[in-house]
Amino acid sequence: MRRVWSRDLHNLVSGIRDGTFKYEEKPKKSIDWSSYNEAQLNELADMLKIIKDSVDIAAHNIRETHTKIKGPGRPRFPNGDVTKALLLQSYFGASDRLAAGLLKVFDSKLGISKDFSYKTIERGYDPERTKEILDEVFRLTNEWSNSNETTFGVDGSGDPTTMKVNYESKRAQQRKEREEKDDSEQMVDAWPSKKKDFQYSVISSGIHTKIIAGFSTSSNHHIGELSHFPEVMRQTYENAPNMKIMLGDPLYANRPVCNLTYYYDVSLYSLPKSNVTLKNKGCRDWSRMLCELILDPQGFLQVYHDRSISETVNSMMKRRELTPIRKRLDCRKDTEECLKINIHNLRQSCYLTYLAPQLTKLQKYQGG
């Protein structure tokens, strides 16, 4: 019986991969363009308000103690104010100097009482200044908009540090070279470049909310995409207590990943290789996933193909911020990537209040 099932599994996966399997597509969702237009018209005012509110709440939650720090020289600017400036800078995709100028325009909207120089903004990228607040803002956005989300997709990407490179082109070239050299079914875990021309990140995002629940980032190309997944999975589980399903591209169709998701009582959906076997080798959820694929391929694929939403989230961030990574120190690159992810979550939370208010705990700001 297992031999028959294995043959059926191989034929099924091969048919899905070469396009001969007839997949019944789900009906396309309609878009409420009136609400979408309203969300875009109010985006700037809403973003200024939510940046101010989220940072103020985060700073209060962690009981910031910067006012008690004494030493030579003038007092440090509040970390909360610096964090607001960095989020404003990331939202506009501005340089440090331009961000200092933007503060002169929006300081009252952000609740910042004093102007400060671009050097203060530059030093804000050091993790000891803003990381704790940014982590709390990230948690808050998930508490507001991901608390009821059950399905998440994981996807890796890279932000270039120069305009001369493109992540998707590099990844496509890498796959082509690997197929010519080795078995075409072998998945590629290594990043597509040995130079520090990308800031590599792996994110997990809600399929219905498009809010990022977990992420891991590094400029070290020696750390493969799968190596980031345990941290991403841990954060997702903490930020989304109702998580039941994790979706991933074929790279994640392996027993170690399946074991990890099963540890968190989460079901993995990922398309395996054509030469896969039904042997679970100690991973019970592996058998569950493959048997579900064999017995109900249409139902399996309807769940699995939602993973493209996580790719959409990466695309949303790249299209909104076209500038490459500006920082050169690794720790500051991590902060810059963290800012982009927080800005995405804050913006998406605002849009949800117009497009899907049932998915978020926030209320419309209505232009601040």
Secondary structure as GFF3:
##gff-version 3
##sequence-region A 1 368
A	DSSP	alpha_helix	2	18	.	.	.	ID=ss1
A	DSSP	alpha_helix	33	41	.	.	.	ID=ss2
A	DSSP	alpha_helix	43	61	.	.	.	ID=ss3
A	DSSP	three_ten_helix	66	68	.	.	.	ID=ss4
A	DSSP	alpha_helix	79	92	.	.	.	ID=ss5
A	DSSP	alpha_helix	96	110	.	.	.	ID=ss6
A	DSSP	alpha_helix	118	123	.	.	.	ID=ss7
A	DSSP	alpha_helix	127	145	.	.	.	ID=ss8
A	DSSP	beta_strand	151	160	.	.	.	ID=ss9
A	DSSP	alpha_helix	167	181	.	.	.	ID=ss10
A	DSSP	beta_strand	198	206	.	.	.	ID=ss11
A	DSSP	beta_strand	212	218	.	.	.	ID=ss12
A	DSSP	alpha_helix	225	239	.	.	.	ID=ss13
A	DSSP	beta_strand	245	248	.	.	.	ID=ss14
A	DSSP	three_ten_helix	250	252	.	.	.	ID=ss15
A	DSSP	alpha_helix	255	263	.	.	.	ID=ss16
A	DSSP	beta_strand	267	269	.	.	.	ID=ss17
A	DSSP	alpha_helix	284	295	.	.	.	ID=ss18
A	DSSP	alpha_helix	297	304	.	.	.	ID=ss19
A	DSSP	three_ten_helix	305	307	.	.	.	ID=ss20
A	DSSP	alpha_helix	308	320	.	.	.	ID=ss21
A	DSSP	alpha_helix	330	355	.	.	.	ID=ss22
A	DSSP	three_ten_helix	357	359	.	.	.	ID=ss23
###
